Every structure is written in C-alpha cells, then in structure tokens.
Amino acid sequence: MPPYRTIPSPEEPKLETIPLLVRWGLNEEQIARELNLRVEIVRQFITNQNN
C-alpha cells in the first residue's frame, strides 16, 4: 500500500507565490486580487510566514 499523501488544496500553489509578490512590492490587497483570494487569507499567510 502506498504511503498516505495529502491532496494539496487549490489555494496551495497560490499561497506559495505570496512571498515573491511581497518582494516585488505588492500589498495584501493587490496580492489577493491577483491570486483571486480573500485579503484575510493573504494577511494570515504573511503573518504566519513572519513568525
């Protein structure tokens, strides 16, 4: 039996691009708009990355 693997969420690849977009100078609202995500999700991801 193959090892258990989680199925990535559809947002996962989008979330991985957030640090790059921050380095490019985009703010939370711009990132959310570009990635079609809620601003709260972007804000939470950035906060978690900084901790």
N, C-alpha and C positions, 0 to 999 in steps of 0.2 A: 504494500500500500504506500503511495507517495506521501511525503510529509505534508502536514497541514499547512496551507497557504491562505493568507487573507486576500480577498479581492480588493484591489485599490478602489477608492471612491472616485467618481468622475472629477471631483474637485482636486484630487491629489496632484496631478501634473500642474494644474493652475497654481496651487499653493507653492509649489517648488520654484516657480518663476518670480514670486514676490520679492525675494532679496535682490535679484537682479534689477527689477523695476525700481526698487528703492534706491539702489546705487545710481541708477540713471536719473534720479531726481523726481520721480513721480510721487505724488502724495497718496494718502489712503483712498481718497475719493476717486482719483484718476485710475489707480490700480483696480479698484472694484469695478469701475465702468469698463475698463479694457478687458478684464477677465470675466465679466458678467457674473460677479459675486456681490454679495451684500457687504457693505462697508464694515459691519460688525465682524464678519469673518476675517476680513483683511486685517483689521485692527487687532483682533485676538491673535492671529498668526504672528504679526510683527511683535506684539508684546511677548509672546511665548519664545520667540527667537532671541529676544534681548535678555531673557532671564537665564 
